Amino acid sequence: MYLWTDSEYLLAACLPIGVTHVFSPLSGEWSARITEGVSGLAQVQFSADSRHVLARAEHSIKITVWSLASKKVRVLKFPKAGVDARFSPHGLYLALVENGAAGSSSKDAVCIYDCLDSDWQLVSQFQPASDDAMDIAGLEWNPRGDLIALRNSPLHYLVQVHDLSGRLVFAYSPPDGTGTVQPGVHRVSWSDCGRLLFLADYNSAVRIFNTLNWSLVTVLQHDSIIRRECRSLRNCNVLEEKAVAQTDVDDKIVAEWLNRYRTNYEVVHIRPVALSKIQSDPGKPYPPRVGVTDFAISPVTESGQCFLASRDASMPAVLWIWDLQSLSLSTVLVHRDPVAGFQWEPNSTTIPRLMLLTRGGPTLFSWTPQGAVTMQTPSADEQFSPQKVVWNPRGKVFLLVGRDKFVCCKT
């Protein structure tokens, strides 16, 4: 694996043999080699200041912090497997979930480390406020870096927000009159301003909370049937990807041979609209393919426009675009193949622009509030099939990333 930092360092790690190399392209004479030994290497990442390397051992036995400047080593014990360590937005602190089963306590705990201290001292350690042991599956810092949102495992719907001292600020578990336990949360995210908290769950919904008074603002439900009677869905546009008819016989033969067709979006006027949905099989291994697995929030424009794009695992070929100003569904994009990835253009202050890809071929899709278009991937290689869109942080330029190559595009 390869990792760039925001500074001058490049990291190359070979996980099977547990060796990490760090290079400085600006100074060809400088390099570093880190060997983990018998503990193995499962994951590696740079710190926020790009002057430390965090190496997670196999089976999450420990995380070793290697200093590239002073060559000091700090060991963080009992990190929980499957839960990534998170740096605060300004890089001041590191939040790490300690495995309760491996530590001195039977409950998971959140550990806050001071990244500015050369020894990475433990600043705070607290356990979630719960009668039962909370099985922490993920954590997210708010933009100010003074609150941490914790989500429970998918088996139980529970989200808690704590400050750095461990004080419980907010907790949410949806009420259920039947007394049954509801499935949990896929993902937790904050808005850029920190005033909204988004919870994407296994019930095909995104819940939005106002962090000023911690009240529920709305629930964005991803139903498989779009009806005109529902107020939040009344004015939404449904665009379906359709193959363009080939008039030339040779082009038609080539398209059928390569299984690559030129497509465009067509407006669906009929209501109700039934979206293709995959039924989960209880006999298949966990986890089930249900719920909102991914979403992305657009930057707020000068006119106050802000949108949320989301994808439900049970409807993999459908992308939902919500207007957060009116809290209503703006557009539903229905594709021929499952959606592979999507990302908003960053720092766009005039018109929000969303780029997305599907797994079916070299077609690139773009959506703005003015409409949606389909484009052919700009690549000379006919076998190139991009699976991910990565924008430059300043916008205007993005990468289409495939398995072994990428294409740089400019808007």
Protein Blocks (a to p, Z undefined) as FASTA:
>chain_A
ZZddfblbccdddfknopacdddfklmkbccdddebjnopabdcddfkopaccdddehhl
bccdddfklopacddehiaehiacdddfkomaccddddfklmmbfbdcdddddfkbmnlp
afbdcddddfbacddfbdcddfkopaccddddfkbgcdddddfkopafbdcddddfkopa
cdddfbdcddfkopaccdddfkopacdddfklopafbdcdddfbdcfklmklmmpccddd
dddddfbfklmmmmmmnopacddddddfbdcdddddddddfkbccdddedjfbdcddddd
fkopacdddddfklmmbccdddfklopafbdcddfbdcfbdcddehiakbccdddddfkb
ccdcdddfkbccddddddfblkbccfbdcddfkgjiacdddfkbccdddZZ
